[in-house]
Amino acid sequence: MYVCVCKAVTDKQIKAAINDGVNSRKQLFQCLGMGGECGKCVKHVRELFR
């Protein structure tokens, strides 16, 4: 499922990045290039980190 429509980032990509050691939203957004457009993905990313 797409989490960030603006940058076409899926939940699988986010989970893979977290499993590879990304441990903050800031790092995740820098790694995948997301979070800078509309911000709608932020809520779902928080849930994935829990």
ZITA-V161895 format. One record per backbone hydrogen bond with DSSP energy under -1.0 kcal/mol. CO is the residue of the C=O (numbers start at 1). NH is the residue of the N-H. E is the energy in kcal/mol with one decimal. If there is no record, write none. Layout:
BEGIN
CO&NH&E ; CO&NH&E
END
This chain:
BEGIN
1&11&-2.4 ; 4&9&-2.1 ; 9&3&-2.7 ; 9&4&-2.0 ; 10&14&-1.9 ; 11&15&-2.7 ; 12&16&-2.2 ; 13&17&-2.1 ; 14&18&-2.3 ; 15&19&-2.4 ; 16&20&-1.5 ; 17&22&-2.3 ; 18&21&-1.5 ; 24&28&-2.3 ; 25&29&-3.1 ; 26&30&-2.2 ; 27&31&-2.8 ; 28&32&-2.6 ; 29&33&-1.2 ; 39&42&-1.1 ; 41&45&-2.3 ; 42&46&-2.2 ; 43&47&-1.7 ; 44&48&-1.9 ; 45&49&-1.7
END
